[in-house]
Amino acid sequence: MSERKKLKLAANIDGTGWNFVGWQHPDMPSDASENIDFYIQQAQLAEAAKFDTLFLVDVSHVGAGNIPHYLSMFEGMTIMSAISMKTKKIGLSATIATSYTDPYNVARQVLSLDKISKGRASVNAVTSNPGGMVNFSRGHLTRADQYPMNKEFMEILIGLWDTYEDDAFIRNKERGVYLNPNKMHTLNYRGKYFSVAGPLNLSRSVQGRPVLYTAGSSATFIDHASSYTDGAFIHGETMEDTMQVANGIRARLAEKGRRPEDFVVITSQNPIVGNTDEEAVAKYKQLLEFKPTNSIPVPLFFGSAERVAAQVALWYESGAMDMLMVRQDHPHGLRDFIDLVVPILQERGVFKTEYGGDTLRGHLEIPKPAFRKVG
Ligand SMILES: Cc1cc2nc3c(=O)[nH]c(=O)nc-3n(C[C@H](O)[C@H](O)[C@H](O)COP(=O)(O)O)c2cc1C
């Protein structure tokens, strides 16, 4: 493990929290899910702690029995654009559903965010819940359509991001030459669900392409992740489960001739941390008191800072994750993790103490992809 890259850390901003009760805590703004000041505060907290990236999980429609956060929340690319102007180094990511929107829109939005943030953009392109398709004139489609759509979407996204070669724009005022037209490529993609001619109207990213992630659990998800993306969100009930999924993805990458070291396996946890185990238990119990009928599961990463740091290090060293996404159930969840756990991880050499570069690919230590002509 000596040449293993350091652990990567992501902070997910969940507004009032991914639960029914967090909004009632006296320290949580009850409108946090659509409160710009709250989002900026969390983003700056994570950046000061040298987190590699911010993240937003997303559900873009209201359904029965939704948690409060789902009922009034920001659209991801919009809030990430605002955050980009108040941060300098940290990566920016939102989740989009390939079942709901159009790949040309997403390619343009994410590459715009990448330019605005000078190379810090990424997107998590998931299939999502078929229940939302009725809001996108796609009520006639079903779950069976979602992964075939996802495949076409990914191919178009990557293709549009390679519209221009890196040196396509000359912009020479004396000679009056703006573009080398030979370095602009039209996509001409014809699929069952999406047909996109291109070209896209944005120059290539300083990262080559914005970082692309996906999330899921099925064999098809693993197939898409290993073909198209730079990283994937996985879920496991235990470290062993998670390790198995992670190793499954790494094996598929190797089969396809890709280096597993250049791919980021991500798991999310909602740590509740205290100076002592007792303090962590007290924080958890305080949340339960708000509405015991909608109780919050006991977090997997739970207890004193030393205990949680040891758990994080073990999951990382076992290969269950390359990046940990920290979510918060408790209103101080992110701050507690940063104040109490991060210094221990830094002291042990598991997590970095400074940013090494300026782009998200630089933070993740994944190479800039070479231009690929697809059209
Ligand atoms: C770790 C993980 C994270 C996910 N995050 C999201 C999300 O933020 N938004 C969303 O709409 N769906 C999310 N999903 C659901 C997936 O988009 C997908 O619809 C679901 O996992 C079904 O695909 P599968 O059969 O490959 O698991 C997530 C799934 C997993 C496993």
The ligand as an SDF file (V2000), in Angstrom:
LIG
                    3D

 31 33  0  0  0  0  0  0  0  0999 V2000
  -24.4590    5.0650   -3.5630 C   0  0  0  0  0  0  0  0  0  0  0  0
  -25.6600    5.5040   -4.3770 C   0  0  0  0  0  0  0  0  0  0  0  0
  -25.9310    6.8690   -4.5120 C   0  0  0  0  0  0  0  0  0  0  0  0
  -27.0400    7.3060   -5.2480 C   0  0  0  0  0  0  0  0  0  0  0  0
  -27.3080    8.6390   -5.3540 N   0  0  0  0  0  0  0  0  0  0  0  0
  -28.4040    9.0600   -6.0310 C   0  0  0  0  0  0  0  0  0  0  0  0
  -28.7330   10.4370   -6.1120 C   0  0  0  0  0  0  0  0  0  0  0  0
  -28.0530   11.3180   -5.5840 O   0  0  0  0  0  0  0  0  0  0  0  0
  -29.8580   10.7910   -6.7830 N   0  0  0  0  0  0  0  0  0  0  0  0
  -30.6700    9.8760   -7.3880 C   0  0  0  0  0  0  0  0  0  0  0  0
  -31.6510   10.2810   -7.9670 O   0  0  0  0  0  0  0  0  0  0  0  0
  -30.3770    8.5610   -7.3300 N   0  0  0  0  0  0  0  0  0  0  0  0
  -29.2800    8.1360   -6.6690 C   0  0  0  0  0  0  0  0  0  0  0  0
  -29.0000    6.7890   -6.5890 N   0  0  0  0  0  0  0  0  0  0  0  0
  -29.9160    5.8360   -7.2570 C   0  0  0  0  0  0  0  0  0  0  0  0
  -29.3730    5.4350   -8.6400 C   0  0  0  0  0  0  0  0  0  0  0  0
  -29.4330    6.5420   -9.5020 O   0  0  0  0  0  0  0  0  0  0  0  0
  -30.1660    4.2830   -9.2810 C   0  0  0  0  0  0  0  0  0  0  0  0
  -31.4220    4.7620   -9.6790 O   0  0  0  0  0  0  0  0  0  0  0  0
  -30.4040    3.0900   -8.4090 C   0  0  0  0  0  0  0  0  0  0  0  0
  -29.2670    2.7670   -7.6500 O   0  0  0  0  0  0  0  0  0  0  0  0
  -30.8520    1.9120   -9.2970 C   0  0  0  0  0  0  0  0  0  0  0  0
  -29.7750    1.4730  -10.0950 O   0  0  0  0  0  0  0  0  0  0  0  0
  -28.9920    0.1170   -9.7240 P   0  0  0  0  0  0  0  0  0  0  0  0
  -29.9340   -0.9800  -10.0320 O   0  0  0  0  0  0  0  0  0  0  0  0
  -27.7470    0.1100  -10.5490 O   0  0  0  0  0  0  0  0  0  0  0  0
  -28.6720    0.2210   -8.2490 O   0  0  0  0  0  0  0  0  0  0  0  0
  -27.8900    6.3450   -5.8570 C   0  0  0  0  0  0  0  0  0  0  0  0
  -27.6040    4.9880   -5.7120 C   0  0  0  0  0  0  0  0  0  0  0  0
  -26.5070    4.5630   -4.9910 C   0  0  0  0  0  0  0  0  0  0  0  0
  -26.2500    3.0810   -4.8500 C   0  0  0  0  0  0  0  0  0  0  0  0
  1  2  1  0
  2  3  1  0
  2 30  2  0
  3  4  2  0
  4  5  1  0
  4 28  1  0
  5  6  2  0
  6  7  1  0
  6 13  1  0
  7  8  2  0
  7  9  1  0
  9 10  1  0
 10 11  2  0
 10 12  1  0
 12 13  2  0
 13 14  1  0
 14 15  1  0
 14 28  1  0
 15 16  1  0
 16 17  1  0
 16 18  1  0
 18 19  1  0
 18 20  1  0
 20 21  1  0
 20 22  1  0
 22 23  1  0
 23 24  1  0
 24 25  2  0
 24 26  1  0
 24 27  1  0
 28 29  2  0
 29 30  1  0
 30 31  1  0
M  END
$$$$
